[in-house]
Each structure stands twice: as structure tokens, then as C-alpha cells.
Amino acid sequence: MAASALNRIFLALLLTVTLPWIAGCDEKESDELARVRINGVTFMMEIAADDPSRMLGLGGREEIDERGGMIFVFPSAAVIQFVMRDCLVPIDVAFLDASGRVVAMHEMTPEEPRREGESAMAYERRLKNYPSRFPAQFAVETAGGRLREVGLEVGQRVEFDLERLKNMVR
């Protein structure tokens, strides 16, 4: 009887200690992160819903997690374009319409860094433009080559909480 009671106490303590840790392994959505499913693969992406975060994007990153990246949210659908400003690693981008459907995709390569004495305007002008071609309200960026690896194609839908992200736009 005493051994049985000790086993139950031990099990209760073990569950008390391990359950919160196990639950924490599955990242939760927050004001900074969104769960994005691309062809059945789940990514936890940083949210860029205001001008400063959209302008910075993934610039300056030395690596991007294979299940990470960034989702950009714009106030409304429009033809937009991205550049590789201050980007150190290859990045894939998929532009999405207001319903989350892919309208254009690009594999973007790092640009030569801003040269000493080069003005910000001169630097911006020489960066290659990657256009959405059609109106887009969202864009997702992943590590270079990941969109090809997961088999994403123009016309497919990327899954995420559209309304939640539209309501976050600033």
C-alpha cells in the first residue's frame, strides 16, 4: 500500500514538472508570431504589420530557421515589391492576395552591401526589385529554397488566420 501511494505521488510530481515543459514545445501564436501552414508544413513566422517592421523585414539576419520566417501584412491589397535591403542570406518570398492565395513567388539572393560613401538613395536604386505582379495583401518570407522544398506554387493557398492578421495592421 505504501509503495503504491509513493508511486502515485511520484507520478503526480513528474507530471507537474513535465507537462508545462511539453506544452511549451508547441509554440503559440502571439502578437509577434503567427502559425502559417504552407503545403501542410507549419511555420511560426514573425509578424510585420506596421511600416517599420515591414521596412526592416528579415534584413540583418545571419540565418533563418527552417520553420521560421516572416509574414508581412498590408492594410489593403496592392501591387507591391520587395528588395533585399541589408539581407545577408538567400530568402524566398511568396506574395499572397487578400484570401491567402499565392500570386507571385521569387527566390531572392543577397545584394552587395551598401558601399562606403554610397547614399541611401543610391543604394536603394541599385537593389533588384521583386514584384507581386498582382495585388497582394500579404507576403511570406522563408529561408532560401524552402518554398521550393515544400512544393509551393502560384495559385495555391497559404493557411493562416487572415482576419486576426488583418486586424493587426498598423
C-alpha positions as CSV (number, residue, x, y, z in Angstrom):
1,M,0.0,0.0,0.0
2,A,2.8,2.5,0.9
3,A,4.7,1.7,-2.3
4,S,1.5,2.3,-4.3
5,A,0.9,5.7,-2.7
6,L,4.6,6.7,-3.3
7,N,4.2,5.7,-6.9
8,R,1.2,7.9,-7.3
9,I,2.9,10.8,-5.6
10,F,6.0,10.4,-7.8
11,L,3.8,10.2,-10.9
12,A,1.9,13.4,-9.9
13,L,5.2,15.2,-9.3
14,L,6.6,14.0,-12.6
15,L,3.5,15.2,-14.5
16,T,3.5,18.6,-12.6
17,V,7.1,19.2,-13.7
18,T,7.0,17.8,-17.3
19,L,3.6,18.8,-18.6
20,P,4.3,22.6,-18.7
21,W,7.6,21.9,-20.5
22,I,5.9,19.6,-23.0
23,A,3.1,22.1,-23.7
24,G,5.7,24.8,-24.2
25,C,7.3,22.9,-27.0
26,D,4.4,23.7,-29.3
27,E,4.9,27.4,-29.9
28,K,1.7,29.5,-29.6
29,E,0.6,32.4,-31.7
30,S,1.1,35.8,-30.1
31,D,1.3,39.5,-31.1
32,E,4.7,38.7,-32.5
33,L,4.2,35.2,-34.0
34,A,1.7,33.6,-36.4
35,R,1.2,30.0,-37.3
36,V,1.4,29.7,-41.1
37,R,0.8,26.4,-43.0
38,I,2.4,26.1,-46.4
39,N,1.5,22.8,-48.2
40,G,1.0,21.1,-44.9
41,V,4.2,22.3,-43.3
42,T,3.7,24.6,-40.2
43,F,5.9,27.6,-39.8
44,M,6.0,30.0,-36.9
45,M,6.5,33.4,-38.5
46,E,7.3,36.8,-37.1
47,I,4.6,39.3,-37.9
48,A,5.4,42.5,-39.8
49,A,2.2,44.6,-39.5
50,D,3.5,48.1,-39.4
51,D,5.7,50.3,-41.6
52,P,8.9,50.0,-39.5
53,S,8.8,46.2,-39.2
54,R,7.8,45.8,-42.9
55,M,10.7,48.0,-43.9
56,L,13.2,46.1,-41.8
57,G,11.9,42.6,-42.7
58,L,14.5,39.9,-42.3
59,G,17.4,42.3,-43.0
60,G,20.5,41.8,-40.9
61,R,19.7,38.1,-40.1
62,E,22.6,35.7,-40.4
63,E,20.2,32.7,-40.6
64,I,16.5,31.9,-40.8
65,D,15.1,28.9,-39.1
66,E,13.8,26.2,-41.5
67,R,10.4,26.5,-39.8
68,G,10.6,30.3,-39.3
69,G,10.3,33.4,-41.4
70,M,8.1,36.4,-41.5
71,I,4.6,37.2,-42.7
72,F,4.0,40.8,-43.9
73,V,0.6,42.3,-43.5
74,F,-0.5,45.3,-45.5
75,P,-3.6,47.5,-45.0
76,S,-5.1,46.5,-48.3
77,A,-4.2,44.6,-51.5
78,A,-1.9,46.4,-53.9
79,V,0.9,45.6,-56.3
80,I,3.9,45.7,-54.1
81,Q,7.6,44.9,-54.5
82,F,10.3,43.8,-52.1
83,V,14.1,44.3,-52.2
84,M,16.9,42.6,-50.4
85,R,17.9,45.6,-48.3
86,D,20.7,44.7,-45.8
87,C,19.9,41.0,-46.2
88,L,22.7,38.6,-45.6
89,V,21.2,35.2,-46.6
90,P,19.0,34.0,-49.5
91,I,15.3,34.5,-48.9
92,D,12.2,33.1,-50.6
93,V,9.1,35.3,-50.9
94,A,5.6,34.5,-51.8
95,F,3.1,37.3,-52.4
96,L,-0.5,36.4,-51.3
97,D,-3.8,38.1,-52.2
98,A,-6.4,39.1,-49.6
99,S,-7.6,35.4,-49.4
100,G,-4.1,33.9,-48.9
101,R,-3.7,32.7,-52.4
102,V,-0.2,32.9,-54.0
103,V,0.0,35.5,-56.8
104,A,3.8,35.5,-57.3
105,M,7.0,33.9,-55.9
106,H,10.7,34.7,-56.0
107,E,13.9,33.3,-54.8
108,M,15.9,36.3,-53.7
109,T,19.6,36.5,-53.4
110,P,21.7,38.8,-51.1
111,E,22.9,42.0,-52.7
112,E,26.2,43.7,-52.3
113,P,26.1,45.7,-49.0
114,R,25.9,49.4,-49.1
115,R,29.2,50.8,-50.1
116,E,31.2,53.3,-48.1
117,G,30.1,56.8,-49.1
118,E,27.1,55.4,-51.0
119,S,23.9,57.4,-50.3
120,A,20.9,55.6,-49.0
121,M,19.0,56.6,-52.2
122,A,21.8,55.3,-54.5
123,Y,21.8,52.0,-52.5
124,E,18.0,51.6,-52.8
125,R,18.1,52.4,-56.6
126,R,20.6,49.6,-57.3
127,L,18.7,46.9,-55.4
128,K,16.8,44.4,-57.6
129,N,13.0,44.6,-57.3
130,Y,10.9,41.5,-56.7
131,P,7.3,42.4,-57.7
132,S,4.0,40.9,-56.7
133,R,2.7,41.4,-60.3
134,F,-0.9,41.3,-59.0
135,P,-2.5,42.9,-55.9
136,A,-1.2,41.3,-52.7
137,Q,-2.1,42.0,-49.1
138,F,0.3,39.5,-47.5
139,A,3.8,38.2,-48.2
140,V,5.6,35.3,-46.5
141,E,9.4,35.1,-46.4
142,T,11.3,31.9,-45.6
143,A,14.9,30.7,-45.7
144,G,16.1,30.5,-49.3
145,G,14.9,27.3,-51.1
146,R,12.3,26.4,-48.5
147,L,9.2,27.3,-50.7
148,R,10.6,25.0,-53.4
149,E,11.2,22.3,-50.8
150,V,7.6,22.3,-49.6
151,G,6.3,22.5,-53.2
152,L,4.5,25.8,-53.0
153,E,3.3,27.1,-56.4
154,V,1.4,30.1,-57.7
155,G,-2.3,29.7,-57.3
156,Q,-2.1,27.6,-54.1
157,R,-3.4,28.9,-50.8
158,V,-1.3,29.5,-47.7
159,E,-3.2,28.9,-44.5
160,F,-3.2,31.3,-41.5
161,D,-5.7,33.4,-39.5
162,L,-6.5,36.0,-42.2
163,E,-8.8,38.1,-40.0
164,R,-6.5,38.1,-37.0
165,L,-3.6,39.4,-39.1
166,K,-5.8,42.0,-41.0
167,N,-6.9,43.4,-37.6
168,M,-3.2,43.7,-36.5
169,V,-2.2,46.1,-39.4
170,R,-1.0,49.5,-38.3
